Amino acid sequence: MRGGEPLDRALTVLCGGAFVTVAVGALAAGRAWPVIALGVGFALVGTVGFAWVRRSQRRAGWRAATPVYVVVQLVLGYLVFAADPGVGGTLNLVVLVCQCVLLLPLPATAVVIALTPFAHTGMPLAEAAREGVGTLAAVLFGAVVTALLQREQRARAELAVLHERLRDHAAQVERLATAQERNRVARDIHDSLGHALTVVQMQLKAARAVLPTDPDRTDALLATAQRTSETALDDVRRSVRMLREPRPLPDLPDAVAALVAGSGTDLEVVGEPRPLPEEAAEALHRAAQEGLTNVRKHARATRTRVVLAYRPYSVRIEVRDDGVGPPADPGPGFGLVGLRERAEPLGGRVELTGPPEGGGVLTVEIPA
């Protein structure tokens, strides 16, 4: 439904009411047919003609017929008022002015309002002045009410459009939040469970290799694999709890120390450790985890070193190894993608380089 249709129908009803008032007054005064004929002319033009002009404006913006319509109705209104200068004639002028509010710009509507008191031309001066002021007040009231109703209808239409846009935006936000949560869970599975399974796999391979000759070493390797699998299970449970409730902030140095324990990896903490925002601590912890996993899976390194550096305006973690170095094309793996998804929204950076002396260096630095 268009914004102006309810108001158009209300003016059509008012036009019909004005005609009934004119007809009843004319019959009561004994001069029915001339007045009723003029009233019928005004009512037909004020309903059928007005509806046609409104449709023309809405569909094509064609306003050429609007001045003709207003002039014809103003003349008919004068004639009806001259034949029956009562309530019905005044209502016709009110209807015309209210329609002008919908059809004309404000200056043109003001001109029509100023012309309505001239319907009293021919009366004695004092009576014409008195009645003219009353007619002017009536049409002004009608114009103000119509303008307010028009503004209210426009506001409703705009509010409906904004409400629809808000619903679309809410749906987009919901889809984005779902995608972000899905990506976060995928990163957690890759970073924690993938790392743990890699360690367990390597410990089991080593245990099988030394089983015939070194039972004590085999037992130590199996114990390490068991602890790693238990830690992975705790990570999975923690990830499930995260879907229901916030998790506590990790103590980053202790979390990184737990990662390197029993693996022959050196850990160096530079600077004074300080509390970090949850997202920053999580991103750095996952960076160390991903770096160690990649070293164990691909680097064929004999020595690995992790550096956790607390700087004045940032915290950086480095995973260094003396292995074969990063491949020229790292491929479509999820590890680096996940690290960047964690670090970049925090203003951080992720680098995987092969220094001149050999090996590989994974660096993640986050402002904190």
ABEGO torsion letter per residue (X at the ends): XBAAAAAAAAAAAAAAAAAAAAAAAAAAAGBAAAAAAAAAAAAAAAAAAAAAAAAAAAAAGBAAAAAAAAAAAAAAAAAAAAABBBAAAAAAAAAAAAAAAAABBAAAAAAAAAAAAAAABGBBAAAAAAAAAAAAAAAAAAAAAAAAAAAAAAAAAAAAAAAAAAAAAAAAAAAAAAAAAAAAAAAAAAAAAAAAAAAAAAAAAAAAAAAAABAAAAAAAAAAAAAAAAAAAAAAAAAAAAAABBBBBBBAAAAAAAAABGAGBBBBBBEBBBBBBAAAAAAAAAAAAAAAAAAAAAAGBABBBBBBBBBAABBBBBBBBABAEBBABAEABAAAAAAAAAAAAAGBBBBBBBBAAEEBBBBBBBBX
